[in-house]
Amino acid sequence: MSKKSKAYIEKQKTVGTAEKQAVDLATGVGLIKSMAKDWESVDVAVRLGINTRKADQNIRGTTVLPKGTGRTATVVVFCKEDKAAEAKEAGADYVGLDDLLDKISGGWTDFDMAIATPDVMKDVSRVAKVLGPRGLMPNPKSGTVTPDIAGAIAEIKAGKVEFRADKTGIIHSSVGRGSFSADDLRENVAHLIHVLLRAKPSTVKGQYVKSIFLSATQSPGVKLDPGHFQV
């Protein structure tokens, strides 16, 4: 048995029944903090009672976490030359069009978010098959297709996260790092859950939030009580 497996088993002992029996947010964050190293990502997985085959129940959106994500996002901006200086001044890490598209066509996706001005989306569509599956394709619904490049970059650098329900109705999102204080993690988790609660489609019947699990990169999940959160 590997050292990693032994460490994981010890962490499962720390979590105890919280893997199956829901705990409140403060308890859940406390358990994660006791296991996570500073560099580890802290993530939440929310299973919603939605039918993603129905357009109005395909939950998708963005929000800026109040305490940020704990890392500085690498941002690509697709634009024409007249917008390049604005993008660079606003903090974009990579700016261009044809040169970047050629690089991405070759398999390069070493960035976290991509922004595009509306007038170049026809060009950007040629790498949709590369960016789409990785969740990197600019989209008006997520605010990443916009003429306001500076504003979009500022939001991303401040801790903007994009969320989207997968085919099974689960939303995955980072909510910080192991180095965050317990208060900061609680605030980020509560903020994200409240955003999802406010996004509840009117056509959803029955229980909307089925389960919430909080985990770190190398830790088992801790089940949170959905009833702890209110709009």
N, C-alpha and C positions, 0 to 999 in steps of 0.2 A: 504494500500500500504506500502510495507516495506521500511526501510531507504535506503537499497541498491537500490531499484527501483527508489526512488526519486533522489539519487545521480547519477544514470545512466542517468536519464532524464535531469538532470542539465548538464551532460557532453555532451549529445546530443545537447543541446542548444549551448554549447561552440564550438562544431564541426560545427554546422550550416549546410550549404549546402555542406560542404566538404565530407559528407557521400555519396553524389551522383555526385557532380561536382568535377572533378579532380583538384588538386592543385599541385604546384611544391614541390620538396622535402623539401626545407627549411621551407615552410609554414606548410607542413604536420608534420614534426618533431616538429616544434614549438607548434602545437596544441596538439600533444601527450605529449610533455614535460609539458604542462600546466595542464594536467589531471593526469598523472601517478605518483604514489608514487615510492620512491626509490627502493622498493623491487619488483615491478611489472616487469614482462618480457615484452619486446617490441618485437612484432612479425610482420612478413610480410607475406602476402598471394599473390602469383602471379598466375594469371590464364593465361595459355598458349594456343594458338591455335594449339594444337597437338592432334593426335589420338593415345592414349596410347595402343591401340590394335595392333599398328604397332611397331615392335621391335625397329626400328631405331628412333622412336619418343618417346620412353619411357625414358624421361629425368631423369638422376640420376647421382649423383656425390658428391664430397666433396670440401670444400674450408676452408681456415683458415681466419676468419674474422680479418681484420687489428687491430681492437681494442678489440678483444676477445668477449666472450659472457657474461662476468660479473659474471660468476660463475665457480668454479673449478669442472670439470667433474669427476665423479666417474668411474674409469676404471677397468674392469675385464680382466685378461689375462689367456687364456687357453693355457697351454704348458706343456711339460714334465719337469722333475726335473732339467735337465741340463740347462734349460733356466730360471728357477724360480728366481735365484739370480739376473740375468740381469733385469728381469721384475720389481722386487721389488726395485732395485737400481734406475731404471728409473722413479719410482713414481707410479707404479700400486697399486691400492687399495686392490685388491683381486687377488691372483695368485694360480693356481692349475689346476686340471683336473677332476678326478673322484669325488672328494669331492664337487667341485663347481657344476658339472653336476647333482649330486644327489640333491643338494640344490635347483637348478633351476627347476628340475623335480617336486619338491615339491611346486613350485609356487613362489620362490624368484626371483625377478627381480629388486632389489633395487640398480641399477647402471645405468649410462648414456650411456656407450659405452663398447663393448666387442671386444677384439683382440684375434686372434688365430694364432699359427704357422701352416704352411701348413700340417705338419705331424700329427696333432691331429684333423683335420676337420672331419674325419670319426667318431671320438668319439663325437665331438660337434654336429654332425647332429642329434643325438638322442634327442636333446632339441630344434630342429628347430621349432617345432610346438608351443613352448612356446616363443622363442625369435623372430621368424619371424614376427608375427602379431604386435609386439611391436617395430619393427624396430631395434632390437638389435642383429640380427644374423650377425656374422662376414662374410664379403664378399670381395673377391679380388678387385672388382671394386671400393670399397670405401676405399681400403688400409688397411682394418682391418684383412685381412688374409695375413700375411707377416712374413718372418724370421727376419726382422728389428724391433724388439719389441721396442727398445729404441726410434727409430725415430717415430714410430707410436704413442707412448705415448706422446712424446714431442709435436707433432702436436695437439693432442686432448687437452692437458692441455693448449696449447697456444690459443685455441679458434676455433678448427676445428668443422665445422658443416656438417652434411650429409643432402642432399636434394634429394627428389624423388617425381615426379609427381604422384598424386593419380589418380584414375580411371577417374576423371572428368578433369584432366589436370591441377590441382592446386598444387602448391608447397608451403608448409608452412615451415617457419624457424624462429628461434629466431635471433634477430639482436642486442641484448643488454638488458639493464635494465633501469628502470626509473631514476636511479642514474647517468647514462651516461650523458656527456655533449651533447649538440645539435650537435656539430661538430663531435664527435665520432659516434653518431647514424647515421648522414648523411653519414659518410665515410663507415660504415658497410653496410648500405642499398645500397649505390651506388656500392660497391664492389660486393655484392651478385647479384644484377641485371645485372651487366656487365658480371659476370660469366655465368649467364643464357643466356644472349644475344649471347655470344661466343659459347654456346652449341647448338645453333639453328640448327636443322637437315636440310640438303639441300632439303629434300623432302617436307618440310612444305610450303604450299601455303597460301597466304593471310596474315592477321595480325597475328604476332607471339605472342606478349605480348598483351593480351586482357584487363587486368586490374591489378592494384596493390593496395592492401589495407594495411595500416599500423595501428596497434592497440596495446594497452597495455592490461594487464590481465583484468582490470575492466573498460575498455573504449570502446566506439563504434569505428568502423573503420573509417579511413580517406583515401579517394581515392586519389592516386597519379597519376600524368600525365605520362604515359609511354614515351611520346615524350621528356621528360626531360632527359632521359638516352640515351647515345650513346656509341657504342662500341669504 
